[in-house]
Amino acid sequence: MLRGVIVKYEKGAFTFDRAAAVQEFRVSIWISVVLEDLREGKIMWQDDTLNAWQAYDESGEQSPTEDEATARVFKTLADDIIARTMEGW
């Protein structure tokens, strides 16, 4: 069984222009994940600090929107979970 919980969602400034205005933002997500073998009753792996981030421009002209950036972060996290699960096999 795979269980996960979003521990933290953070949006913050990432890059600034010459006038010190925010040019890009960064969305970061931390999750806690546990993969458990229910037949054997043991934890196969656990990570309480799995995280990923994506930069975006709120103008949305040449970069993803916040929602698109968030979706990309979740895709990265899912890929990390799959890779980590397959490592042991």
C-alpha positions as CSV (number, residue, x, y, z in Angstrom):
1,M,0.0,0.0,0.0
2,L,1.3,3.4,-0.9
3,R,0.2,6.3,1.3
4,G,1.2,9.9,1.0
5,V,0.4,13.2,2.6
6,I,1.2,16.7,1.5
7,V,3.2,18.2,4.3
8,K,3.9,21.7,2.9
9,Y,3.0,23.8,-0.1
10,E,5.0,27.0,-0.6
11,K,4.9,29.7,-3.2
12,G,7.7,32.3,-3.1
13,A,9.8,34.7,-5.1
14,F,12.5,33.0,-7.3
15,T,14.0,35.6,-9.5
16,F,14.0,39.4,-9.6
17,D,14.4,42.1,-12.3
18,R,16.7,45.1,-12.0
19,A,14.0,47.1,-10.2
20,A,13.8,44.3,-7.6
21,A,10.4,43.3,-8.7
22,V,9.6,39.6,-8.7
23,Q,10.1,38.2,-12.1
24,E,9.5,34.5,-11.4
25,F,7.9,32.6,-8.6
26,R,8.7,29.1,-7.4
27,V,6.1,26.6,-6.1
28,S,7.6,23.9,-3.8
29,I,5.8,20.9,-2.4
30,W,6.9,18.5,0.3
31,I,5.2,15.1,0.9
32,S,5.5,12.3,3.3
33,V,5.3,8.9,1.6
34,V,5.2,5.3,3.0
35,L,5.2,2.1,0.9
36,E,4.1,-0.9,2.9
37,D,4.0,-4.6,2.1
38,L,0.6,-5.5,3.7
39,R,1.2,-9.3,3.3
40,E,4.5,-9.2,5.2
41,G,3.5,-6.3,7.5
42,K,6.6,-4.3,6.9
43,I,7.5,-0.9,5.5
44,M,9.4,-1.2,2.2
45,W,10.5,2.4,2.2
46,Q,9.5,5.7,3.8
47,D,10.5,9.3,3.1
48,D,9.1,12.2,5.2
49,T,10.9,14.9,3.2
50,L,10.3,14.1,-0.5
51,N,10.1,17.4,-2.3
52,A,10.2,19.1,-5.7
53,W,9.8,22.6,-7.1
54,Q,9.0,24.4,-10.4
55,A,9.5,28.0,-11.4
56,Y,6.9,30.0,-13.2
57,D,6.0,33.5,-14.3
58,E,2.7,34.9,-13.2
59,S,2.2,36.6,-16.5
60,G,2.1,33.1,-18.0
61,E,3.5,34.4,-21.3
62,Q,6.5,32.1,-21.7
63,S,6.4,29.9,-18.6
64,P,3.8,27.7,-16.9
65,T,1.0,29.2,-14.7
66,E,1.0,28.4,-11.0
67,D,-1.5,25.5,-11.7
68,E,0.7,24.1,-14.5
69,A,3.8,24.5,-12.3
70,T,2.0,22.6,-9.5
71,A,1.0,19.8,-11.9
72,R,4.6,19.5,-13.0
73,V,5.8,19.3,-9.4
74,F,3.3,16.5,-8.7
75,K,4.5,14.7,-11.9
76,T,8.1,14.9,-10.7
77,L,7.1,13.6,-7.3
78,A,5.2,10.7,-8.8
79,D,8.1,9.9,-11.1
80,D,10.4,9.9,-8.0
81,I,8.1,7.6,-6.1
82,I,7.9,5.2,-9.0
83,A,11.7,5.2,-9.4
84,R,12.3,4.6,-5.7
85,T,9.7,1.8,-5.7
86,M,11.3,0.1,-8.6
87,E,14.9,0.4,-7.2
88,G,14.4,-2.5,-5.0
89,W,13.3,-4.9,-7.7
